[in-house]
Amino acid sequence: MNANGTSSTRPYLIRALYEWCSDNGLTPYVAVRVDDTVRVPREYVKDGEIVLNVSMDATSALKLGNDYIEFRARFAGVPRDIMIPVTRVMAIYARENGQGMAFPLDEAAESEAAPVEADGVPGGVTAPASEAVPPFSLSSIDSGLPGGEDPEPPKSGGASARPALKRVK
């Protein structure tokens, strides 16, 4: 719960964008910041992150809950149970066009748990690199603010700056 007593909007937005992707014949992907609370195959983690195909064709027993995203998926032909805390989801987007939404990570959780690196095993995203869309070059689903005004893009602040979305038209 947030400080004002309401629940987070993140799981609801994830479910909405998942449904939007599915309804439009697009493939929903989630980008996840991995730490020890995330249950994914570590050999596919790269730079503390993993991108997962969460479409109905790629998963079984998918549950998009308020606290966790849970499903079974095959990695190199081996079925694995996946469990992702919703707070670790960085973005959900459509593979085909990059449209989706990125989420800020909880700064307190980020400072407590350092990202887990792959154990020296070459890794990558779960999809071939030619199919993967970088999660932080997402385009906006909306065409802009009311009245046709576009928001001012965030200023980059050096090496410690957080990733920012760039509007692609």
C-alpha positions, 0 to 999 in steps of 0.5 A, a space after each residue: 500500500 502507498 502512504 495514502 492507503 491506496 494500492 499501487 496502480 502498477 499491477 493494474 497497468 501491467 494487466 491493462 497493457 497485457 490485455 491491450 497487446 493480446 487484443 491487438 495481436 501483439 506480443 507482450 514483453 516485460 523487462 525486469 530488474 533482477 534481484 534475489 526476490 525474482 525467480 528466473 533462470 539466472 543464466 539468461 540475466 544480463 546486467 541485472 536485467 531480463 526481458 521475458 515474453 509473457 504471451 499466451 503462446 510462450 507461457 502456461 498458468 500465467 497469473 498477473 496478480 497484484 503482488 507477483 507475476 507467476 507462470 511456467 515457461 520453457 528455456 532451452 526446452 526445459 520448463 521453469 517456474 517464474 515468479 516476479 514481484 510486480 515492484 521489479 517490473 521495469 516495463 511492459 511493451 509490445 515486441 512488434 512496435 515497442 509501445 508500452 509503459 516503463 515504471 520507476 523502480 522503488 529506490 529503497 528496494 533498489 538500494 537494499 538489494 543489488 542486482 544479481 549478475 549471471 554467474 559467468 554464463 553468457 546470457 541475454 534476453 529470452 528472445 533472439 536479439 534480432 526480435 528484442 526491443 530495447 525496453 527504454 526506447 518505448 514509444 507512447 501509446 497516447 499521442 500526447 497531452 490534451 491540446 496536442 502538447 508534448 511533454 518536455 523530455 527529461 534532461 540527462 544527468 550523467 552516468 548516474 541518471 535514471 533511464 528515460 523514455 524518448 518519444 518516437 513519432 
